[in-house]
Amino acid sequence: MLQMGRVEEVGSGIRNLDKYLHLYSKGATYELIDEEFFSTVIYFGKKSQEGTRTITLNITREILEDYQK
C-alpha cells in the first residue's frame, strides 16, 4: 500500500490512534487484532467489550468475503 501511494507512512494510523483517542473520549481504549486480517476495536466504555469485539470481527469477515468474490 505504501508503494502504491495509498498510505502516507506505515504505522501512522496506530500512532495517531494512541495519540488522539483520549481527546475524543476519556477512558476509551483500543485493541489491535492481527489474525487472519488486521482489525482495530475501539471501546468507549467497559460495558459489553466482548460483544463489541465479536461484532467487529464478524463484520470484518463479511466485508472481506464480499470483497474476495
N, CA, C and O atoms as a CHARMM CRD file, in Angstrom:
* protein
*
  276
    1    1 MET  N      0.82200  -1.19500   0.00000 PROA 1      0.00000
    2    1 MET  CA     0.00000   0.00000   0.00000 PROA 1      0.00000
    3    1 MET  C      0.86500   1.25700   0.00000 PROA 1      0.00000
    4    1 MET  O      0.52700   2.26700  -0.61800 PROA 1      0.00000
    5    2 LEU  N      1.96600   1.16800   0.69500 PROA 2      0.00000
    6    2 LEU  CA     2.87100   2.31500   0.74200 PROA 2      0.00000
    7    2 LEU  C      3.43700   2.61200  -0.64400 PROA 2      0.00000
    8    2 LEU  O      3.49300   3.76900  -1.06000 PROA 2      0.00000
    9    3 GLN  N      3.85200   1.57500  -1.35200 PROA 3      0.00000
   10    3 GLN  CA     4.43600   1.75100  -2.68100 PROA 3      0.00000
   11    3 GLN  C      3.40500   2.24400  -3.70000 PROA 3      0.00000
   12    3 GLN  O      3.75700   2.91200  -4.67200 PROA 3      0.00000
   13    4 MET  N      2.14700   1.91400  -3.47600 PROA 4      0.00000
   14    4 MET  CA     1.08100   2.35300  -4.37500 PROA 4      0.00000
   15    4 MET  C      0.61900   3.77000  -4.06500 PROA 4      0.00000
   16    4 MET  O     -0.19100   4.33100  -4.80300 PROA 4      0.00000
   17    5 GLY  N      1.12700   4.35900  -2.97600 PROA 5      0.00000
   18    5 GLY  CA     0.74800   5.71100  -2.60900 PROA 5      0.00000
   19    5 GLY  C     -0.58800   5.79700  -1.89100 PROA 5      0.00000
   20    5 GLY  O     -1.18300   6.87300  -1.82800 PROA 5      0.00000
   21    6 ARG  N     -1.07700   4.67500  -1.34300 PROA 6      0.00000
   22    6 ARG  CA    -2.37600   4.65100  -0.66500 PROA 6      0.00000
   23    6 ARG  C     -2.27800   5.04100   0.80700 PROA 6      0.00000
   24    6 ARG  O     -3.29700   5.35600   1.42000 PROA 6      0.00000
   25    7 VAL  N     -1.10300   5.02900   1.37900 PROA 7      0.00000
   26    7 VAL  CA    -0.90600   5.43300   2.77100 PROA 7      0.00000
   27    7 VAL  C      0.24200   6.42400   2.83700 PROA 7      0.00000
   28    7 VAL  O      1.14700   6.40200   2.00300 PROA 7      0.00000
   29    8 GLU  N      0.19500   7.29600   3.83900 PROA 8      0.00000
   30    8 GLU  CA     1.24700   8.29500   3.99200 PROA 8      0.00000
   31    8 GLU  C      2.52900   7.67200   4.49900 PROA 8      0.00000
   32    8 GLU  O      3.59700   7.87200   3.92100 PROA 8      0.00000
   33    9 GLU  N      2.42500   6.91600   5.58000 PROA 9      0.00000
   34    9 GLU  CA     3.57800   6.22900   6.12400 PROA 9      0.00000
   35    9 GLU  C      3.09200   5.01900   6.91000 PROA 9      0.00000
   36    9 GLU  O      1.99100   5.02500   7.45900 PROA 9      0.00000
   37   10 VAL  N      3.89100   4.02100   6.95700 PROA 10     0.00000
   38   10 VAL  CA     3.49700   2.79300   7.62800 PROA 10     0.00000
   39   10 VAL  C      3.38700   3.02600   9.13100 PROA 10     0.00000
   40   10 VAL  O      4.31000   3.56400   9.74200 PROA 10     0.00000
   41   11 GLY  N      2.27300   2.62700   9.73000 PROA 11     0.00000
   42   11 GLY  CA     2.09500   2.73200  11.17000 PROA 11     0.00000
   43   11 GLY  C      1.55600   4.06500  11.65600 PROA 11     0.00000
   44   11 GLY  O      1.35900   4.22200  12.86100 PROA 11     0.00000
   45   12 SER  N      1.30800   5.02400  10.79100 PROA 12     0.00000
   46   12 SER  CA     0.86000   6.33800  11.26000 PROA 12     0.00000
   47   12 SER  C     -0.53800   6.27400  11.87100 PROA 12     0.00000
   48   12 SER  O     -0.84100   7.04500  12.78100 PROA 12     0.00000
   49   13 GLY  N     -1.39200   5.37700  11.39500 PROA 13     0.00000
   50   13 GLY  CA    -2.73800   5.26500  11.94000 PROA 13     0.00000
   51   13 GLY  C     -2.73500   4.78200  13.37900 PROA 13     0.00000
   52   13 GLY  O     -3.48400   5.28600  14.21600 PROA 13     0.00000
   53   14 ILE  N     -1.89400   3.80900  13.65700 PROA 14     0.00000
   54   14 ILE  CA    -1.79200   3.28700  15.01600 PROA 14     0.00000
   55   14 ILE  C     -1.21700   4.35100  15.94200 PROA 14     0.00000
   56   14 ILE  O     -1.69200   4.53300  17.06300 PROA 14     0.00000
   57   15 ARG  N     -0.21800   5.03100  15.47900 PROA 15     0.00000
   58   15 ARG  CA     0.39300   6.09300  16.28400 PROA 15     0.00000
   59   15 ARG  C     -0.62500   7.20200  16.56400 PROA 15     0.00000
   60   15 ARG  O     -0.69900   7.70800  17.68400 PROA 15     0.00000
   61   16 ASN  N     -1.40400   7.58000  15.55400 PROA 16     0.00000
   62   16 ASN  CA    -2.41100   8.62600  15.73800 PROA 16     0.00000
   63   16 ASN  C     -3.54700   8.16200  16.64700 PROA 16     0.00000
   64   16 ASN  O     -4.07600   8.95200  17.42900 PROA 16     0.00000
   65   17 LEU  N     -3.92100   6.90200  16.55200 PROA 17     0.00000
   66   17 LEU  CA    -4.94300   6.35200  17.44100 PROA 17     0.00000
   67   17 LEU  C     -4.49800   6.47500  18.88800 PROA 17     0.00000
   68   17 LEU  O     -5.26900   6.90900  19.74300 PROA 17     0.00000
   69   18 ASP  N     -3.28500   6.10300  19.15900 PROA 18     0.00000
   70   18 ASP  CA    -2.74900   6.18600  20.51400 PROA 18     0.00000
   71   18 ASP  C     -2.63900   7.63600  20.98300 PROA 18     0.00000
   72   18 ASP  O     -2.87300   7.93800  22.15400 PROA 18     0.00000
   73   19 LYS  N     -2.28900   8.50900  20.07900 PROA 19     0.00000
   74   19 LYS  CA    -2.05300   9.91200  20.42500 PROA 19     0.00000
   75   19 LYS  C     -3.35100  10.69700  20.64300 PROA 19     0.00000
   76   19 LYS  O     -3.41100  11.54700  21.53100 PROA 19     0.00000
   77   20 TYR  N     -4.39400  10.42300  19.84100 PROA 20     0.00000
   78   20 TYR  CA    -5.57300  11.27900  19.84500 PROA 20     0.00000
   79   20 TYR  C     -6.84500  10.65800  20.41500 PROA 20     0.00000
   80   20 TYR  O     -7.81700  11.38100  20.63400 PROA 20     0.00000
   81   21 LEU  N     -6.87700   9.36000  20.66100 PROA 21     0.00000
   82   21 LEU  CA    -8.11400   8.72600  21.11400 PROA 21     0.00000
   83   21 LEU  C     -8.65300   9.35300  22.40100 PROA 21     0.00000
   84   21 LEU  O     -9.86000   9.55600  22.53600 PROA 21     0.00000
   85   22 HSD  N     -7.77200   9.65500  23.33400 PROA 22     0.00000
   86   22 HSD  CA    -8.22700  10.22900  24.60500 PROA 22     0.00000
   87   22 HSD  C     -8.86400  11.61200  24.43400 PROA 22     0.00000
   88   22 HSD  O     -9.62300  12.05100  25.29800 PROA 22     0.00000
   89   23 LEU  N     -8.56500  12.29500  23.33500 PROA 23     0.00000
   90   23 LEU  CA    -9.18100  13.60100  23.08900 PROA 23     0.00000
   91   23 LEU  C    -10.63600  13.46700  22.65900 PROA 23     0.00000
   92   23 LEU  O    -11.44200  14.36200  22.91000 PROA 23     0.00000
   93   24 TYR  N    -10.97400  12.36300  22.01900 PROA 24     0.00000
   94   24 TYR  CA   -12.34100  12.13100  21.55600 PROA 24     0.00000
   95   24 TYR  C    -13.23600  11.55100  22.64400 PROA 24     0.00000
   96   24 TYR  O    -14.42700  11.85600  22.70900 PROA 24     0.00000
   97   25 SER  N    -12.65400  10.71200  23.49600 PROA 25     0.00000
   98   25 SER  CA   -13.45200  10.08100  24.53600 PROA 25     0.00000
   99   25 SER  C    -12.55200   9.68400  25.70100 PROA 25     0.00000
  100   25 SER  O    -11.67300   8.83500  25.55400 PROA 25     0.00000
  101   26 LYS  N    -12.77000  10.29100  26.83500 PROA 26     0.00000
  102   26 LYS  CA   -11.96800   9.95800  28.01000 PROA 26     0.00000
  103   26 LYS  C    -12.29900   8.53700  28.45500 PROA 26     0.00000
  104   26 LYS  O    -13.47000   8.16500  28.52800 PROA 26     0.00000
  105   27 GLY  N    -11.29600   7.76100  28.74500 PROA 27     0.00000
  106   27 GLY  CA   -11.48700   6.38800  29.18500 PROA 27     0.00000
  107   27 GLY  C    -11.62000   5.38100  28.05700 PROA 27     0.00000
  108   27 GLY  O    -11.75700   4.18400  28.31100 PROA 27     0.00000
  109   28 ALA  N    -11.58300   5.84900  26.81200 PROA 28     0.00000
  110   28 ALA  CA   -11.67700   4.92700  25.68500 PROA 28     0.00000
  111   28 ALA  C    -10.37400   4.13900  25.55800 PROA 28     0.00000
  112   28 ALA  O     -9.28900   4.65800  25.81800 PROA 28     0.00000
  113   29 THR  N    -10.50300   2.89600  25.16000 PROA 29     0.00000
  114   29 THR  CA    -9.34000   2.04400  24.91800 PROA 29     0.00000
  115   29 THR  C     -9.48700   1.40100  23.55000 PROA 29     0.00000
  116   29 THR  O    -10.55300   1.44700  22.93700 PROA 29     0.00000
  117   30 TYR  N     -8.41300   0.80700  23.08800 PROA 30     0.00000
  118   30 TYR  CA    -8.47400   0.13300  21.79600 PROA 30     0.00000
  119   30 TYR  C     -7.70700  -1.17700  21.85900 PROA 30     0.00000
  120   30 TYR  O     -6.86600  -1.39600  22.73100 PROA 30     0.00000
  121   31 GLU  N     -8.02700  -2.03500  20.90600 PROA 31     0.00000
  122   31 GLU  CA    -7.36300  -3.32400  20.79400 PROA 31     0.00000
  123   31 GLU  C     -7.00200  -3.53900  19.33200 PROA 31     0.00000
  124   31 GLU  O     -7.84700  -3.38000  18.45100 PROA 31     0.00000
  125   32 LEU  N     -5.77600  -3.89400  19.07700 PROA 32     0.00000
  126   32 LEU  CA    -5.32500  -4.20700  17.73000 PROA 32     0.00000
  127   32 LEU  C     -5.30400  -5.71900  17.58000 PROA 32     0.00000
  128   32 LEU  O     -4.67700  -6.41800  18.37600 PROA 32     0.00000
  129   33 ILE  N     -5.98600  -6.22100  16.56700 PROA 33     0.00000
  130   33 ILE  CA    -6.10300  -7.65600  16.36000 PROA 33     0.00000
  131   33 ILE  C     -5.42400  -7.99200  15.03100 PROA 33     0.00000
  132   33 ILE  O     -5.83100  -7.50500  13.97600 PROA 33     0.00000
  133   34 ASP  N     -4.40700  -8.81500  15.09200 PROA 34     0.00000
  134   34 ASP  CA    -3.67900  -9.21800  13.89000 PROA 34     0.00000
  135   34 ASP  C     -3.75200 -10.73800  13.77200 PROA 34     0.00000
  136   34 ASP  O     -2.84700 -11.45700  14.19400 PROA 34     0.00000
  137   35 GLU  N     -4.85700 -11.20900  13.18400 PROA 35     0.00000
  138   35 GLU  CA    -5.05300 -12.63600  12.99500 PROA 35     0.00000
  139   35 GLU  C     -5.04300 -12.90900  11.50000 PROA 35     0.00000
  140   35 GLU  O     -4.04400 -12.63200  10.83600 PROA 35     0.00000
  141   36 GLU  N     -6.13000 -13.44700  10.95300 PROA 36     0.00000
  142   36 GLU  CA    -6.18300 -13.68800   9.51600 PROA 36     0.00000
  143   36 GLU  C     -6.32500 -12.37200   8.74800 PROA 36     0.00000
  144   36 GLU  O     -6.07600 -12.32300   7.54400 PROA 36     0.00000
  145   37 PHE  N     -6.72500 -11.30700   9.44600 PROA 37     0.00000
  146   37 PHE  CA    -6.79000  -9.95500   8.91500 PROA 37     0.00000
  147   37 PHE  C     -6.49100  -9.00400  10.05800 PROA 37     0.00000
  148   37 PHE  O     -6.58200  -9.38500  11.22500 PROA 37     0.00000
  149   38 PHE  N     -6.13800  -7.77700   9.73500 PROA 38     0.00000
  150   38 PHE  CA    -5.83000  -6.77800  10.75800 PROA 38     0.00000
  151   38 PHE  C     -7.09000  -5.98700  11.04800 PROA 38     0.00000
  152   38 PHE  O     -7.77000  -5.52500  10.13200 PROA 38     0.00000
  153   39 SER  N     -7.39900  -5.83300  12.33100 PROA 39     0.00000
  154   39 SER  CA    -8.60400  -5.12200  12.72400 PROA 39     0.00000
  155   39 SER  C     -8.32900  -4.31600  13.98100 PROA 39     0.00000
  156   39 SER  O     -7.47700  -4.68300  14.79000 PROA 39     0.00000
  157   40 THR  N     -9.05000  -3.22200  14.14200 PROA 40     0.00000
  158   40 THR  CA    -8.94300  -2.39000  15.33300 PROA 40     0.00000
  159   40 THR  C    -10.32600  -2.27700  15.96500 PROA 40     0.00000
  160   40 THR  O    -11.30300  -1.97100  15.28200 PROA 40     0.00000
  161   41 VAL  N    -10.40500  -2.52400  17.26400 PROA 41     0.00000
  162   41 VAL  CA   -11.65400  -2.38400  18.00400 PROA 41     0.00000
  163   41 VAL  C    -11.44500  -1.26200  19.00400 PROA 41     0.00000
  164   41 VAL  O    -10.48100  -1.26800  19.76900 PROA 41     0.00000
  165   42 ILE  N    -12.35900  -0.29800  18.99100 PROA 42     0.00000
  166   42 ILE  CA   -12.28800   0.82400  19.92400 PROA 42     0.00000
  167   42 ILE  C    -13.43400   0.68700  20.91800 PROA 42     0.00000
  168   42 ILE  O    -14.59700   0.58000  20.52800 PROA 42     0.00000
  169   43 TYR  N    -13.09800   0.69200  22.19600 PROA 43     0.00000
  170   43 TYR  CA   -14.07800   0.57500  23.26900 PROA 43     0.00000
  171   43 TYR  C    -14.28400   1.94200  23.90300 PROA 43     0.00000
  172   43 TYR  O    -13.32900   2.58800  24.33400 PROA 43     0.00000
  173   44 PHE  N    -15.53600   2.37600  23.95500 PROA 44     0.00000
  174   44 PHE  CA   -15.85200   3.66200  24.55100 PROA 44     0.00000
  175   44 PHE  C    -16.42900   3.50300  25.94500 PROA 44     0.00000
  176   44 PHE  O    -17.16800   4.36900  26.41300 PROA 44     0.00000
  177   45 GLY  N    -16.10700   2.42800  26.60100 PROA 45     0.00000
  178   45 GLY  CA   -16.56400   2.16400  27.95600 PROA 45     0.00000
  179   45 GLY  C    -16.39000   0.69600  28.28000 PROA 45     0.00000
  180   45 GLY  O    -16.06300  -0.10900  27.40700 PROA 45     0.00000
  181   46 LYS  N    -16.60700   0.35400  29.52300 PROA 46     0.00000
  182   46 LYS  CA   -16.41400  -1.02500  29.97700 PROA 46     0.00000
  183   46 LYS  C    -17.54000  -1.95600  29.54100 PROA 46     0.00000
  184   46 LYS  O    -17.33500  -3.16500  29.42900 PROA 46     0.00000
  185   47 LYS  N    -18.70800  -1.41500  29.29900 PROA 47     0.00000
  186   47 LYS  CA   -19.89500  -2.21800  29.03400 PROA 47     0.00000
  187   47 LYS  C    -19.78100  -2.99800  27.72200 PROA 47     0.00000
  188   47 LYS  O    -19.50200  -2.41200  26.67600 PROA 47     0.00000
  189   48 SER  N    -19.99100  -4.28800  27.77100 PROA 48     0.00000
  190   48 SER  CA   -20.05000  -5.21400  26.63100 PROA 48     0.00000
  191   48 SER  C    -18.82000  -5.17300  25.71800 PROA 48     0.00000
  192   48 SER  O    -18.96300  -5.14600  24.49600 PROA 48     0.00000
  193   49 GLN  N    -17.64000  -5.17000  26.28400 PROA 49     0.00000
  194   49 GLN  CA   -16.42900  -5.16700  25.46500 PROA 49     0.00000
  195   49 GLN  C    -16.31800  -6.41200  24.59700 PROA 49     0.00000
  196   49 GLN  O    -15.96200  -6.31300  23.42300 PROA 49     0.00000
  197   50 GLU  N    -16.61600  -7.57800  25.15100 PROA 50     0.00000
  198   50 GLU  CA   -16.50500  -8.81300  24.37300 PROA 50     0.00000
  199   50 GLU  C    -17.50300  -8.83000  23.22200 PROA 50     0.00000
  200   50 GLU  O    -17.18400  -9.30500  22.13200 PROA 50     0.00000
  201   51 GLY  N    -18.69900  -8.31900  23.45500 PROA 51     0.00000
  202   51 GLY  CA   -19.68300  -8.23700  22.38400 PROA 51     0.00000
  203   51 GLY  C    -19.22500  -7.33300  21.25300 PROA 51     0.00000
  204   51 GLY  O    -19.42100  -7.64900  20.08000 PROA 51     0.00000
  205   52 THR  N    -18.62500  -6.22600  21.59900 PROA 52     0.00000
  206   52 THR  CA   -18.10500  -5.29000  20.59900 PROA 52     0.00000
  207   52 THR  C    -17.02900  -5.95100  19.76100 PROA 52     0.00000
  208   52 THR  O    -17.01100  -5.80500  18.53900 PROA 52     0.00000
  209   53 ARG  N    -16.13500  -6.67400  20.40800 PROA 53     0.00000
  210   53 ARG  CA   -15.04500  -7.35300  19.68900 PROA 53     0.00000
  211   53 ARG  C    -15.60700  -8.39500  18.72800 PROA 53     0.00000
  212   53 ARG  O    -15.17100  -8.47500  17.58000 PROA 53     0.00000
  213   54 THR  N    -16.55700  -9.18200  19.17800 PROA 54     0.00000
  214   54 THR  CA   -17.14800 -10.22900  18.34400 PROA 54     0.00000
  215   54 THR  C    -17.86500  -9.63500  17.13400 PROA 54     0.00000
  216   54 THR  O    -17.70700 -10.12400  16.01600 PROA 54     0.00000
  217   55 ILE  N    -18.64100  -8.59700  17.35000 PROA 55     0.00000
  218   55 ILE  CA   -19.36200  -7.95400  16.25400 PROA 55     0.00000
  219   55 ILE  C    -18.39100  -7.36800  15.23900 PROA 55     0.00000
  220   55 ILE  O    -18.58900  -7.52900  14.03500 PROA 55     0.00000
  221   56 THR  N    -17.35000  -6.69500  15.70200 PROA 56     0.00000
  222   56 THR  CA   -16.36500  -6.10000  14.80200 PROA 56     0.00000
  223   56 THR  C    -15.69500  -7.16200  13.94200 PROA 56     0.00000
  224   56 THR  O    -15.56000  -6.97900  12.73300 PROA 56     0.00000
  225   57 LEU  N    -15.27600  -8.25900  14.54100 PROA 57     0.00000
  226   57 LEU  CA   -14.61300  -9.32000  13.78800 PROA 57     0.00000
  227   57 LEU  C    -15.56200  -9.96800  12.77600 PROA 57     0.00000
  228   57 LEU  O    -15.14800 -10.27500  11.65800 PROA 57     0.00000
  229   58 ASN  N    -16.81800 -10.17700  13.14900 PROA 58     0.00000
  230   58 ASN  CA   -17.78100 -10.76600  12.22500 PROA 58     0.00000
  231   58 ASN  C    -18.05500  -9.85600  11.02800 PROA 58     0.00000
  232   58 ASN  O    -18.11900 -10.32400   9.89100 PROA 58     0.00000
  233   59 ILE  N    -18.21300  -8.57500  11.27900 PROA 59     0.00000
  234   59 ILE  CA   -18.46000  -7.62700  10.18700 PROA 59     0.00000
  235   59 ILE  C    -17.25000  -7.56500   9.25700 PROA 59     0.00000
  236   59 ILE  O    -17.40500  -7.53200   8.03700 PROA 59     0.00000
  237   60 THR  N    -16.06200  -7.55000   9.82300 PROA 60     0.00000
  238   60 THR  CA   -14.85100  -7.50200   9.00700 PROA 60     0.00000
  239   60 THR  C    -14.74500  -8.74900   8.13500 PROA 60     0.00000
  240   60 THR  O    -14.37900  -8.64600   6.96400 PROA 60     0.00000
  241   61 ARG  N    -15.05400  -9.91700   8.67600 PROA 61     0.00000
  242   61 ARG  CA   -15.03900 -11.16500   7.88700 PROA 61     0.00000
  243   61 ARG  C    -16.02500 -11.09300   6.72300 PROA 61     0.00000
  244   61 ARG  O    -15.70200 -11.49800   5.60700 PROA 61     0.00000
  245   62 GLU  N    -17.22600 -10.57700   6.98400 PROA 62     0.00000
  246   62 GLU  CA   -18.23600 -10.46000   5.93300 PROA 62     0.00000
  247   62 GLU  C    -17.77100  -9.52400   4.82500 PROA 62     0.00000
  248   62 GLU  O    -17.96200  -9.81600   3.64400 PROA 62     0.00000
  249   63 ILE  N    -17.16700  -8.41200   5.19300 PROA 63     0.00000
  250   63 ILE  CA   -16.65900  -7.46200   4.19500 PROA 63     0.00000
  251   63 ILE  C    -15.57500  -8.11600   3.35100 PROA 63     0.00000
  252   63 ILE  O    -15.56900  -7.97300   2.12800 PROA 63     0.00000
  253   64 LEU  N    -14.66700  -8.82500   3.98900 PROA 64     0.00000
  254   64 LEU  CA   -13.59800  -9.49700   3.24900 PROA 64     0.00000
  255   64 LEU  C    -14.14500 -10.56300   2.31100 PROA 64     0.00000
  256   64 LEU  O    -13.66700 -10.69900   1.18500 PROA 64     0.00000
  257   65 GLU  N    -15.13300 -11.31500   2.75800 PROA 65     0.00000
  258   65 GLU  CA   -15.73600 -12.33200   1.89700 PROA 65     0.00000
  259   65 GLU  C    -16.38900 -11.69800   0.67900 PROA 65     0.00000
  260   65 GLU  O    -16.23300 -12.20900  -0.43000 PROA 65     0.00000
  261   66 ASP  N    -17.11200 -10.60400   0.85400 PROA 66     0.00000
  262   66 ASP  CA   -17.73900  -9.90100  -0.25600 PROA 66     0.00000
  263   66 ASP  C    -16.68000  -9.34100  -1.20100 PROA 66     0.00000
  264   66 ASP  O    -16.85200  -9.38900  -2.41900 PROA 66     0.00000
  265   67 TYR  N    -15.61200  -8.82400  -0.66300 PROA 67     0.00000
  266   67 TYR  CA   -14.54300  -8.23000  -1.46800 PROA 67     0.00000
  267   67 TYR  C    -13.82100  -9.28000  -2.30300 PROA 67     0.00000
  268   67 TYR  O    -13.39500  -8.99500  -3.42300 PROA 67     0.00000
  269   68 GLN  N    -13.68000 -10.48100  -1.77500 PROA 68     0.00000
  270   68 GLN  CA   -12.92900 -11.53500  -2.45000 PROA 68     0.00000
  271   68 GLN  C    -13.74900 -12.22600  -3.52700 PROA 68     0.00000
  272   68 GLN  O    -13.19900 -13.01900  -4.29100 PROA 68     0.00000
  273   69 LYS  N    -15.03700 -11.95500  -3.61300 PROA 69     0.00000
  274   69 LYS  CA   -15.88900 -12.58500  -4.64400 PROA 69     0.00000
  275   69 LYS  C    -15.64500 -12.00400  -6.01000 PROA 69     0.00000
  276   69 LYS  O    -16.27700 -12.42100  -6.98100 PROA 69     0.00000
